[in-house]
Amino acid sequence: MNSLLAKLSVALVALVGLMGVAFYVVDRVNTRVYYEELSQHLNAPIAMYVTEQRQLIENGVADLDSLRDLASHAMVINPTAEIYLLDAEGDILGHNQPPDAVLGTRVDLAPITMLISGEAQPPVRGTDPRNVDSAKVFSAAEVRSEAGLEGYLYVVLGGQTYETLANNIGDTYTAKASAVAMASIVLLTVAIGLIVFRVLTRRLKRLNCEMQRLTEARFAVEPTLTRPADGGDEIDELGAAFLDMSSQIRRQIEQLKETDKIRRELVSNISHDLRTPLAAIQGYIETLIIKSESMSASDRGRFLRIARKHVVRLGVLVGDLFELSKLDSTSVTPKLERFSLPELIQDVSQEFAIESSKKDIDLEIEVSDASVFTVGDIGLIQRVLENLVRNAIRFTPEGGVVTLSIAEKPQTVAVAVSDNGPGIAEKDVPRIFDRFYRALDGEEARSDSSGLGLAIVKRILDLHDSRITVSSQLNVGTRFEFELPLIQQAA
């Protein structure tokens, strides 16, 4: 009963049943009205025929014997007719019914005058003296004498005899025939409706089974539904939406698995990278505490400098972790503004001037146009350049060259940081932007690098919808390049 087909079937049976009952009632009412109208049309001359035969009222005196005689002749024409003689006010002067059968003493003249004058179309109903609570179709005619209007001859066409016959016939043939016809129509309609509903719900049932199958399999299996070539109807659209949803859910599940894998690797790497400087700091401090009195001033200074170096490395690692976590969240939105790239390049080169000179590295700038403007978050782009230049200086040997360059393109401006250092092996290039990945295990592991610099670079450029590329050759050098929108200056 909980299935859609069952609910639709019950609704269909109830609806068709109600329609059948309503149609049966309306048919009975319309049939009765039809026969009343037909009877009034066919029997309209009866009253006129009777009044033309004899003078039934003269000077206010009713000829009841003539009335009964003429009534018996009229009933030969219509056995169901009931004849009443009325005065000019509508009071009943005489009739052809048993004395105790007539309950009313007066007949409303309004319907009579309307029928005689032709103001109303049949069926016109008037008072039934034998049942004052009901109205019946009738035939009527004026009774006139030389003195004028004396009264009316009022003939009820659907009297008690008619009612008895109608009820008897209705209870036998008509009612049974109508009931059988209605029942047949209802059953046929229900059968056709059930077939149609089953056909229409079959695809919904298949879609439901497919949803349950994928849900039970945790979307680890491929759906068997196919997309209609022409778009299809609403059910086909629902199936297409389910296919899109299941595909997206599978992608999200794969992303969650990958994220969980990265998270576990990240926790493992963080634990290792934090443990190393912490263990070194702890070791040197404990050595200073235990052997402080026996150590020379130069040894104590050397131990403190080494401990300080590890503290710096630890601080860089924690800072980079916080920065990358912030960039990965949805709370960071680049504050786009227009700025000059050559000026930013100059600022970054001055920032690393002392560090590069200590290693005897030449920090060069190649800018084709001093008025190159772009749009972006200047603080984040500066962070990108700082990380790239810092990496280049770290891996470039003494006497080497690090170059910052800008090249205009039709719609963008390319920013590049290159060096003539040892380069990166081809197998390592795809992974250098992974968190904590180190292409050079020896030198970089001993440096104060957090292993997150390039990951931060990539995340910032992702926020700017920019892609960074790497080209490198061993013992030749490495070049990092990314593009930003070019803002054309007014002449």
FENCORHU-V854398 format. One line per field, one symbol per residue. ss: DSSP state (a for helix, b for strand, c for the rest). phi: phi as a letter, one per 20 degrees, with the letter a starting at -180 (. if undefined). psi: psi as a letter, one per 20 degrees, with the letter a starting at -180 (. if undefined). A space follows every 10 residues. Layout:
ss->???
phi->???
psi->???
//
This chain:
ss->cccaaaaaaa aaaaaaaaaa aaaaaaaaaa aaaaaaaaaa aaccaaaaaa aaacccbbcc bbcaaaaaaa aaaaaaaccc cbbbbbbccc bbbbbcccaa accccbccca aaaaaaaccc ccccbbbccc ccccbbbbbb bbbbbccbbb bbbbbbccca aaaaaaaaaa aaaaaaaaaa aaaaaaaaaa aaaaaaaaaa aaaaaaaaaa aaaaaacccc cccccccccc cccaaaaaaa aaaaaaaaaa aaaaaaaaaa aaaaaaaaaa aaaaaaaaaa aaaaaaaaaa acccccaaaa aaaaaaaaaa aaaaaaaaaa aaaaaaaacc ccccccbbbb aaaaaaaaaa acaaaaaacc cbbbbbbccc ccbbbbcaaa aaaaaaaaaa aaaaaccccc bbbbbbbbcc cbbbbbbbbc cccccaaaac cccccccccc cccccccccc ccaaaaaaaa aaacccccbb bbbcccbbbb bbbbbcbccc c
phi->.effffffff ffffffffff ffffffffff ffffffffff ffdgfgffff fffbeecbln deefffffff fffffffcfe fcdcddefen ffeaaddgge eeeedbcfeg fffffffnfc efeddcfdge bfecccfbcb bfddcffpfd rbdddfedff ffffffffff fdffffffff ffffffffff ffffffffff efffffffff ffffffelle defefceffd nmefffffff ffffffffff ffffffffff ffffffffff gfffffffff ffffffffff dgfeeeffff ffffffffff ffffffffff fffffffffe eecgefbebe fgffffffff fdffffffel deedcccfbf dedccrefff ffffffffff ffffdefgne cdcdcccfcg cccedcccbd ffncfgfegf dfeffmfcfd fffffeeefe mdgfffgfff fffelcdddc cbcfmdqccd bbccfeefef f
psi->iiqhggghgg ggggghgghg gghgghgggh gghghggghh ghjhigghgg higrohppkj ppnhghghgh hhhhihgoii qppqpqaiii qphrrkqqgi hohqiqppig hghgghijhq qqppqapohi niirqqqrqq qqoqahibph bqpoophmah gggggggggh iegggggggg gggggggggg ggghgggggh ighhgghghh ghghghjkki rpqiqqpqhj gaahhhhggg hhggghghgg ghghhhgggh ghgghggggg gghhhghggg ggghghghgg kghiqrhhgg ggghhgghgh gggggggggh ggghhghhrj ioppnprprp ghghgggghh hjggghhhjl pooqpophpi lpqapaohgh hhhghggghg gghhiprqja ppppqppqrg irpppqoqrl birpqhhigi jiiqpjpoho hfghhiajqi jighhggggg hhhjkqppqp pqppjgrqpp qrqqqpopqq .
//
